Amino acid sequence: WTGTTFRVHHPENTTSEVGSRFDGYVWTADLSPDGRTLAVGSWDHTVQLIDPRADVRRPARVLRLDGPVTYVRFSSDGRRLFAATFKMLHVVDTTDWKTLDRHIIGVVSGNGPPVSLSRRTIAFHETEEEISLFELATAKLSAIKPEVKNMIEGATRMIEPGVLVVQDDAFCLHLIHPPVKKPRHTLCGLGSSLATAALNATGDLLLAAGDDHTVRLWSVPEGRLLLVLPTVVGQVASFDFGQKNILFERGNQLWRIPVDATLWRLPATELMKSAEALSGLCLEGSRLRPLHECHKLQPPSSPLSPATVHKPRSASAPPR
């Protein structure tokens, strides 16, 4: 909330501040392929370019854009930085950090940070029924009209590895593989708008966080909801780099649960205690602290608290 960006050092669980304090939410970040530059975008209309290896608070450079920054990604060769605001995509040359091009676009990742968003293609609504797909490397623009009725515009996103996720007004998620318009999978259970979505490396698990203050995990092939975790304020969830853990924000804490179906079968209270014990850190004000030093969170007023584990259906049960 203070606009401060931290670097967390694992496995020591120590932290250090990087860059200068922003005047708005930190919404998006990306590390260059060579590991020399961390680009951090904020709703204060700036992108800070930070050397993550240096022990300095000042960013090497600050890019000032036309609006809140909702998406930053380096190209695969590191020669370009793509930064999206609510109405414009800025293409920046990383040799001198000068703007090469600008493209008028719609909102990308406006209802939640760009967790697991594609590095190749961004998606935004042209109309209520039509979604524009913009290929970053070539600036090629195409469109698709998914066979989904009553889509929620703010929930649409293109995630890795090139799967378009759209949400209808019943809050079901539809997974589309362009150029095919018909959803390959439909996953229901969220009670509000989608905030973040991520597929695991094998594509058989979808992890989503929503404005209903839950994190949900589905089996994609079965269309079955496996797990529901309550959050307090945060609506961010992702798989870690090694695909071994689910990471999710719960109030001022980052919690972790192993991707292990045997653990999910624990009683709900034990599961959440395990997630808390594995987290290691929490944020109090502008400081990250060891979890045992943090104030206890008030439990969320949710019927799902502390967690809901969805058991497999019987063979005779109808699919959702």
N, C-alpha and C positions, 0 to 999 in steps of 0.2 A: 504493500500500500504506500510505501514511502518513495517508490520509484527507484529503489536501489537494486542493482544487479549483483548476484553473488556467483562465485565459482566454488563448487564443492569438490573437495579432493577425496577420492576413494582410494583405499579402504579406510583411511584415517578418520573420515567424517569431520575434517576441518574445513573452514571456509575462508574466503577472502573476497573483498569487494572488488569489482572491476568496473571501469568506466566511470562516468559522472552520473549524478542523480538525475533521473528523468523528471519532467513535470507532468507526466501522465502514465497510464498503465504501460508496463512492458508486455507486449502482445506476441512477439515473434522473435526468433533468433536462428542463426545458422552459422556453422563453422566452415571456413573455406577448405577445399580438398587438401591443401598443403598444411593445414593446421595453424597458419600464421595470423589469420584474421577472423574474429568473431563479429558478425553483424547482428546488432540488436535493434529491433524496431519498436517504436512506442506510439501511443495515441497522442503524444505531444508533437507529432508531425516530423520526428527526426529518426535517423538511423545512426547509431554510434558504431564506429569501426574500431575494434579493440584488439590489441595484441594479447591473447590469453596467456602467453608465456611470460610477459613482463609483469613485474610487481609494481605497477603504477595505477593510480586511480583515474588518470586522464585518458580519454579515448584518443587514438591517433588522429582521428578525423570525425566530423559530424556532417552527415548529409541532411539538408533541410528540404522536405517534400511538401506537397500541396494539401495534405490531410493526414488523418490518423493512419499509421502504417499497420496493415493487417497481415502481410506476408513478405518474407525475405528468403531468397534461395540463391546460392551460388550455382553457376553452371558446372557441369561435371568436370570441365577442364580448368575451372577457376578463373576464367578470363572475363566473365560477366557476373554482375549481381542484379537480380530481378527483385524489385521492391514495389509492392502494390499498396495503394491507398484506396479509399472508398470509391474513387472515380478514375484512377489513372495507374497504368503500369509503367514504371521507370526502368529503363535498361541502362546499367552503369558499367563503364569500362573499368576494370579493377587495376589497370596499370597507372592511371592518373585520376581515377574516381570521377571522371566527367560523364555526364549523361549523353548516351549515344542516341537514344530514341525514347519516345513516349507513346503510349497507346491508350485510348479511352476504353475503359472496361467497366463492368459492373462490380458489385461488392464481392470480394473473395474472403471467406472466413471471417465474416462480421459478427457471428453469434458465438464464437469460441475460437481460441487460438488455433493456428494451423498445424495441429499435431498430425503427423504422418501424411501430410498433404504431398501430392506428387511433385517431383522435381522437374517433370517434363511438361505437364499440362495443367493449366488452371481452369476452373469451371465457374461460371456465373450466369445468372438468369438474364436473358434478353427480354422475355415476356414471362407470364405465369406458366406457360406450357413449354416454352423453348429455352434450352440451355446452350450457351455458347461455350465452346472448348477452344482455348487459345494455347497453341504449341509454342513454348518459350524459345526454343532454339531457332525456329524458322519464322516466327510471327504469323504462322498460318492459323486462320480462324475458321472454325467449322461449327455446325450446330446440330443438335439432336433434340427430338421431341420424345421423351420417355413415355412408355405406355403405362403411365401412373396418373391417376386423377387427383386433383386438389393438392398439388405439391406446395410445401412450405419453402419459400424462396431462401430464407436465411440459413436453412439447414443443408443446402446442396454443397457437395464438395467432391473433388477428385482426389482419392487417396492412393498411396502406393499399394500394389504395383499397377496402377492405371485402372482402378475400379471407381465408377461414378456412384456415389451414395446420395440418394434423394429420400425425402421424408414426406409422407402424406399427412392430411389433417387428422388422421387417427393415430399419428405419431409412429406408424410402422416405417421401418427402414427398408429400402429397396436397393439391391446391389445390381448395377448395370455394367455390362462390358461393351462400351462403344466399339463399332457403330451399331451393335444390336440394341434395339430400343426396348425390348421386353426384359424386365428384371429376371436375372438368373436365380436370385434368392430374395425372399421377403422375411424380415425378422421383426416381430412385434414385441411390445413390452414397455417401452418408454412411455412416460406419462406427460411429456412435454417436449419442447423443441430440442433437437440434437445440438450438443456443444462441441464434442470431439468424437472422432471415430478412427479406429486403427485395426488393420488386419495383421495377424501374425504371419511369419515368413512362409508358412505352408498354406495359408489362406483358408484354414479350416476353423479359425476362431475370430470372431469380431468382438472388439471391445469398444464400448461407447459410453460417453458421459452425457447427461442431459440436464436441462433446466429444472427437471423434477428432483434435482439433488441426489441422483443415484448414478452409480457406475454399473453397467450390465455387460455380461459376457454370454455370447451365444455360440453354439455349434453351428457353423454355417451349413454344412451338408445336411444336417438333420433339421435345421430351422428351430432348434430347441434352445430355450433360455437356460443357462447353466448356473448363473450366479448373479445376485443383486447385492450391491454394497452401498450403504448410505453415506452420503457426504454431508458436510455442514454448510459450507458456502461454495467451495470450489467445484468446478465442473470440468476437470481436466483428468484424462486417464490415457495411459500408453503402455506398451510393452517396453522393457528395457532393451538395450542394444544386443544383449545376448539372447533375447527372447525367453529368458528363464523366469522372469517376474512380471507381474502386473504392478504398475506404479499408478497411484491415484492421489489426488489432492483431497485432504479432509480438513477443512478449516485452515489452520495455520501449520498443518503438518503434511508431510509426504509419507504416505503409507505404502507398504509393499506386501504382496502376496505371491508366493511361488506359483508358476503355471504347473499345477500338480493336482489332478482330479482327486487323489486320495486325501489331500489336505482339505479340499472343498467339502468333503463328506463329514468334516468335524461339526459338532454343534456350533450354531451361529456365534454364540458368545466367545467360544474358544478360537474360532476363526478370526474374529476381529481383534482379539488379544494378540494373536500371532502376528497379524498385520501390523499392529502398533509396535510390538517388540522388534520387528524387523526394520522399522522405518529409521530409527537411529537419530533423527534430527527433527526439530520444529522451528518455526519462525516466530519470534516474539518481537514486535515492533520492526526494527531493521536488522535484528541480529539472529543468526541461526544458533541454536543451542542444542546440547544433548537432550534427548527426549525426557530423561528422568528429571531434568531441571525445569521442564515446562509446566505451565498451569494446565490443569485438566480441562478438556473441552466439555461444554454442556452437551448432553446427548440430543440429537436431532429429534424434533417432534414429528416422527414419521412412523407409519405402521410397519415399515420395513426394518426399523432399527432392532438389533444392531446389524443384522445381515439376513438375507434370505438365500438359502441354497435350494435350487430346483432339482428335485430327484428325477431320474429317468422315468418316462411314461411306460406303462405296461404295453405289451405288443399289440393289444387290442384297442388301445386308446387312439382316437382320431388325431391326425396332425393338426397343428395350429394353422 
